[in-house]
Amino acid sequence: MNGTTLRNMTVEELVERFFAAGLKQDEALRRDDNAAYNRLYRQMDDIERELKARVGDQRRVLVRLYEHPNAQVRLTAAMATLALAPEAARRTLQAICDRQEYPQAADARGTIRAIDAGTFIPS
């Protein structure tokens, strides 16, 4: 997916693509398919950058994914919006930890620790 394609998509289309990639990323995690996981990570990163570049930093629309049933979708949405909605994103990360939704709980816990230690600076 190239930048021109993303620039031509609506915010809603980008959100749809982001959460669909998150679902596929969860599948890749469960299959231990690192190549697919990394490819999907790059796609989601591109989508996040495109949303950030839109007027008013449209990453905020990803907050609605905090309630998605899939832990990977919630984790990636929270990570993408930490700079914009730090309290709500942290609550989402904490909920993943509290529900012991592995393997995402390990990433969520590590992110919370890094935030508390001051070594994680959201952008």
N, C-alpha and C positions, 0 to 999 in steps of 0.2 A: 504494500500500500504506500503510495507516494504522497508527498505533501500537497500536490495539486488536487488529488482525489479528496483528501481530507478537507481542504479549503472549500471545496464545492459542496460539502455535506452540511446539512442543517445541524443545529445543536442536538435535536432529538435523534437524528441519525447517528451522530457521534456517541451519544449515550447508549443507544442500542448496540452499536458496534463494541463499545467498551464492555458492557456487561456480557455480551455474547463471547467475547474473547476471555473474560474472566471464567465463564463456565467451561470453556474449552481448556483453559489453563488448569482448572481443577481436575479435569479428566487427565490431562498430561501428567500432573503430579501423581495421581493414583496409578497411572501406568508406568511411572518412573521414566517418562519420555522427556529428558532434559532438553533436547533440541526443540521439540514443539513448545515446551514451557518457555524457553528463552525467546523463540520467535514471537510468541504471543505477548511476552513481556515487552518486547520492542514495539509491537503494534499498539499496546495499551499506552506506552510511554509517548508514542507519536500522537495518539488521540488526546492524551492529557496536555501535551504541549500546544496542540491546536486549540483546545478549549481555553487554555491560559492566554493564548494570543488574541482571542476574541474580545471585543469591547466588554469591559466590566469583569474580565476573568471568569469565563463561563464554567470553570471547573466546579463551581458551586452547585450546578445541577446534579452532580454525582452524589450529593448528600442524600438524595432520594433512594439511592441504592443501599443505604445503611440498614434498611429493613428487608433487603432481599433474602430469600431463604438459604442461598448458597454462601458459605463462609468465605470462599475465595473472592467472590464478588464484593462482599462487605469489606473484607480486608483491603482489597485494592482501591475501593472507593474511599475508605478512611485514609489510606496512605496518600492518595491523590489530593485530598482536601484538608490535610492537617494544617496547612498555612492559613486556610480560609475559615475553617470551623474547628479550631483546636479542641475545644471542650467536647463537642459532639463526636468528633472523630476519635478522641481518646475513649469516650464511653463505648463506642462501637468496638474498638480494640479490646477494651476490658471485658465486654460481653462475650467476645470470641474466646478470651482466656477463661472466663468464668464458666462457660458452657463446655470447656475442654474440647473445642472443635479442632482436632488435630488433622493435618499438620499446621494449619493456619494459626492455631493458638501459640505455637512456638515463635512464629514471626511477630505476632501481635505482642507477646510478652517481651520479646527482645526490643521492639520499637518503644514500648512504654518505658523499659529500663533506660534506653538511650535518651529518651526525652527527659526523664528524671535526672539523669547524670549530666545533662546539658551537652551531650555529644551528638544529638540529632537535631538538625536545624531544618525545618520544613521550608520548601521554596514555593 
